């Protein structure tokens, strides 16, 4: 679970360097999850934007460098899913 969050944060950090463009073209989850599929966030990263696609948690205290970055909404419930792989195509 912790490793997935780190990967997500790294992805967001990479995208923050070039936050003005849309670089993620697809997101595919494989494994045995029955939770909502990951999706591209409908809005760029900013204060009060959703963190997960199955919760109402919001981003807060977003660093200025990450504002307007494109990011992926994953399912918080997948934290207990085994055999989980997330492929992000840029």
Number of C-alpha atoms within 10 A of each C-alpha: 11 8 9 15 13 11 12 17 13 12 16 19 18 14 21 21 11 15 20 13 12 14 14 14 9 13 17 12 15 11 11 12 18 10 14 15 16 18 17 17 18 12 12 19 23 19 14 13 17 19 20 20 20 17 12 11 13 12 14 12 8 13 12 9 13 20 16 19 24 26 26 22 19 26 19 17 15 18 15 10 14 11 9 14 14 15 10 14 10 9
